[in-house]
Amino acid sequence: MLKPYLLAGLLAGACLSPLALADRAEDASRYYENALTRYERHDDAGAIIQLKNALKEDPRMLPALVLLGQAYARRGEFAAAERVFADAERLGAARASIVTFQAKAYFDQGKYQALLEKFGDQGLPSAQRLEILLLRAQSQMALSQFDAAMRTAQLAEQVSDGAARALALQSRIHLNAGRPQEASASVARALQLAPRDADAWNMQASIAHLSGNLNQAVADYTRALSFQPDHLEARLARAGLLLDLKRDAEAKVDLDYLQKRFAYDPRGAYLRALYYGRRGDGVRGREALIEVTRTLSQLSPEFIANREQLQLLGGLAYYALNEFERAKGYLVQYLNKRPREAGARKVLGAIYLAEKQYDRAIAILEPALKAQPGNADTLSMLGSAHMGKGNHVKASSLFQEAAQAKDSPNVQLGLGLSLIGRGQQDAGFVALQRAYQKSPGQEQTGAPLAITSLKRNEPKKAVAVMEAVLKREPVNLSARNLLGVAKLGAGDRAGARAAYETVIKADPAFHAAQLNLARLDEADRQPARARQRYLGVLKAEPTHVSAMLELARLEEAAGRLNEAIRWLEKARSLQPNDLRPLLALSSLYLRQGNAQQALNTAKEAQAIAPDQPNTLMTLAMAQIAVGNAGLARVSLRRISQLATFDPVWLSRVADQQMRIGDTEAARYTLSKILLADPRTLTALELQIRIDLQTGKLADADKRIAELMARPDARSQAQGLLGELRMQQKRYAEARQAFQIAHASQNSSDSLFNLYRALLATSQINEAAALMASWSKQHPQDRTARHALGEAWLLLKDWPRARAVFAELVRSNPNDARAHNNLANVLLQQRELAAALSHAERARALAPNVPQVNDTLGWVLVQQGQAEKGLRYLREAALRAPDNREIQSHLNAALVKLGKR
């Protein structure tokens, strides 16, 4: 069947021989089907063995990975489950298929903050959304974020069939927050809605337990267990309560059940130790305590750090075993929840600042400030330490206090930079101006002011500042180079060239000016002269990475991709710890459609600098390209934290968050941009996009009208108007708006917007003509050629579609999207052998793309190899559970095999 889909990027990898793997794939499928039967019979151990056998035959078998994670989780092996689900996510399992399992594995390990950061409820079906909301609320409660937990639980209450469970959880939140009356009221409502809900009865029992009504608590725990025998918390609570009531024989029933079904939970083992200790059975009691400590040692430190109950449990268990050193570790962790204290001296604090050990500097300097309150130097140093940590709010407060104690240019400079960092752009700029006014003509304060002026699009101010600096320091070559940058920003190309040439004449080895001059040559359409300048820098300094990066960019623009890669690889080999070649190489691979290579290269960069925004953005883009939006969300949210209030970075982050549907995070990022600069055009565009994505079309319409009134934003406003009309299904108006925007912008984005509108209005011939014209003018634009081929597919013009995709395959044999579409064309032309060859090649290159798996599976079914095809169709359905065509193919294969 036809699948004329548009993909931003596909994985690339080695081509595997399908004949060599055919038998192994069949064996993997048999192991999986047997494991599925075992799992359904609750034979988790047997299922795990068979699933491992399946994965041994086919390590990328996605259904086997997902089922293995479920089996591990049911056995209490939560860390193993997390790892397996992460593998499944990396291989492209649909978010809705695994998100609840993943989040539960995080929760059961006590990774509450990580759960909140990674797993949101946006875009999920109601059943999965309910589970995620409940897990988020429980995580917030575990972190003592009671108000947030209550808000989340109230959202869960609104989800279909979620009211009773959500009310039971609200009851627990009230109870933990010290509101017993509200807790009772909430659980009463829950039981009224669902009289057989185990969570509600467990909560009712907990309230009775805490109020001292112990017999009633036992009865209510028993009711909970009658409805759900494997309710862990109810079973543990009843066992402990029965021991307190000295009803040991009844408690033993629960203890045996816990040992059989929940052997991984150390609380059950500790209760057994108490039981045996009461009976004088020291041997069994000691064995139970050893089991407690053994289980605790297998838990992550993060898990124990978030579970005070386990901290106390570990301390008591190790104490009973006379392992006092370990007991102290647990008990100190349990009792000591205060921030670390340390003594300090200013000199040592200065050393830590120089070493960028900001936490140690703060710990050292704070006692010094207590000893000398109001000391301007200490306040300024503390401000620098907090600014280094990205805590600009705290930093600016300290600098302001220092300025009151003893004002100086350095204090005002620090204040200005910290205010800009916290988003107060105007106030920060004023402080930088004050710093400069206190020492006019000084580069130390003039350069930051000039750079900030350039960022504010005020290049003439930057020129004036740097000319004043050069009047005071005429031989300062760095200042003159910056003057060239400022003049170029002000539109004075001749002045910029003169500044760069003056620097080079004074010092030919000043390579920054050489590179700036070469870029100016490029802008003046003199690429040959620019290339000679870059090569000249390399002749003088063969390891100059920046020159190699510029040459790579120049070669790529000329269409010489192999040369571009050669320069980047050379730079990478010469400077293995320099991020720039890796980031440039990853981006180049991404532009070529080699998403897996892009991701692998981005991961290398991340290993060098895990908290650099550039690294994380490159990683996020590659993660998006391979279909792993979940990990991209994490990367983008981390950039948002690191970027503080930098509007450029925040705009890039919000744009990508919108792209992957992380609307809640995009809205938060946007709020930071607007706080920094409420009038910025990028932020206003993003605000409209969020309105569009969240269905607030009236708000979007109003904001677009406001944007249309700005002369500098009319083409952007037309593009946004087109998107609004597309959502409103007013396709003719959308096409008109996109035509106006494209006429002005003539960009790839505006092109594809118009292409979408033409398809929506069934003007497929016009869409094909549009792409044909663009492709003729931009022969290097493979995305446009793909779109052209897919337009021919829609028109069922098989010969033209075949010609386009065959050329794409010829020019890049690793283009999985082209192979996949060519396979579909050949399938329509009934050339099944050739279709299979291209479908297998596509999957070897892009094993994570659901449509690619579907194509291969369906071609095999059409060839009469339904058993082989089923394995790929199952994987496609797991990756894209809402795709009707894939589900149709899967159902047809199951019917053909007599399995449905």
Order of alpha helices (4+ residues) and beta strands (2+ residues): alpha-alpha-alpha-alpha-alpha-alpha-alpha-alpha-alpha-alpha-alpha-alpha-alpha-alpha-alpha-alpha-alpha-alpha-alpha-alpha-alpha-alpha-alpha-alpha-alpha-alpha-alpha-alpha-alpha-alpha-alpha-alpha-alpha-alpha-alpha-alpha-alpha-alpha-alpha-alpha-alpha-alpha-alpha-alpha-alpha-alpha-alpha-alpha-alpha-alpha-alpha-alpha
